[in-house]
């Protein structure tokens, strides 16, 4: 991780990807499953806010090893939750006859 600023950009980028995937799903499939898509999108925004606050947390009296493990944990959580939310949206796809 280069900096907090770049990390925040990554969080925002991944959140925007989830939101765009949700919007595309709504455009292609209409109102079917729309409540579930909106729940997933709201969850993505809530998690984004949580990650940003965790990144901004002051680690003033911590050692370099503790700081590194703190940001690694955030990064791992971010990737896991992003992957999970994208899978949820993809699982909502329905067949079009």
Secondary structure, DSSP 8 states (H G I E B T S, - for coil): ---HHHHHHHHHHHHHHHHHHHHHHHHHHTTTTHHHHHHHHHHHHHHHHHHHHHHHS--TT--HHHHHHHHHHHHHHHHHHHHHHHHHHHHT-----
